[in-house]
Amino acid sequence: MTNTDRILTLLQDGPMSRGEIARRLGLPGKKTQWELMNMRNKGLIDLIGQGRFSRWCLPGQAPNQVADLVAQHEQNVVTRYLSGAL
């Protein structure tokens, strides 16, 4: 199994940092970075965020912040209704 295959399999669990990917696969940091950048250039994976808070993920796996905010608002409306506030 190639490193690309191993990374793709690992990212099926969700977005991860470069350090976490390197630790789980037992790869050096620079080798992991090279693999990730190569995979990103081929369109196999995406990068979410910047700097130390960035995470690598499969395409379409990035969180949808708008959907999360709508869900949070709807939950708040439901919670207020059930509590009798509405």
C-alpha positions in Angstrom: 0.0 0.0 0.0 1.4 3.4 -1.0 1.7 6.4 1.3 -1.1 8.0 -0.8 -3.4 5.1 -0.2 -2.6 5.1 3.5 -3.3 8.8 3.9 -6.6 8.5 1.9 -7.7 5.6 4.2 -6.7 7.6 7.3 -8.6 10.7 6.2 -11.9 8.7 5.9 -12.1 9.1 9.7 -12.3 12.9 9.2 -10.0 16.0 8.9 -6.6 15.7 10.6 -3.5 17.9 11.1 -0.2 17.1 9.3 1.3 16.1 12.7 -1.5 13.7 13.5 -1.2 12.1 10.0 2.6 11.7 10.4 2.3 10.2 13.9 -0.4 7.7 12.9 1.5 6.6 9.8 5.0 6.7 11.3 6.3 9.0 8.6 8.8 11.9 9.1 7.2 15.4 9.1 8.8 16.6 5.9 7.9 13.4 4.0 4.3 13.7 5.2 4.2 17.4 4.1 5.6 16.5 0.7 3.0 13.7 0.2 0.1 15.9 1.3 1.1 18.8 -1.0 1.5 16.3 -3.9 -1.9 14.9 -3.2 -3.5 18.3 -2.9 -2.0 19.3 -6.3 -3.6 16.2 -7.8 -7.0 17.2 -6.3 -7.1 14.1 -4.0 -7.4 16.0 -0.7 -8.2 19.6 0.5 -6.7 21.8 3.2 -9.0 23.6 5.6 -7.8 26.6 7.6 -4.3 28.1 7.9 -1.3 27.7 10.0 -1.3 25.5 13.1 -5.1 25.1 13.0 -5.1 23.8 9.4 -6.5 20.3 8.7 -6.3 18.0 5.7 -9.4 16.3 4.5 -11.0 14.4 1.6 -12.8 16.6 -1.0 -16.4 17.4 0.3 -15.4 16.6 3.9 -14.9 20.2 4.9 -17.4 21.4 7.5 -20.1 23.6 6.1 -20.1 26.6 8.5 -23.4 28.0 7.2 -25.2 24.7 7.7 -23.8 24.5 11.2 -25.0 28.0 12.1 -28.5 27.2 10.7 -28.7 24.0 12.7 -27.6 25.8 15.8 -30.2 28.5 15.3 -32.9 25.9 14.7 -31.9 24.0 17.8 -32.2 27.2 19.8 -35.7 27.9 18.5 -36.8 24.4 19.3 -35.3 24.6 22.7 -37.0 27.9 23.4 -40.4 26.5 22.2 -40.1 23.4 24.3 -39.2 25.4 27.4 -42.4 27.5 26.8 -40.5 30.7 26.0 -42.2 31.0 22.5 
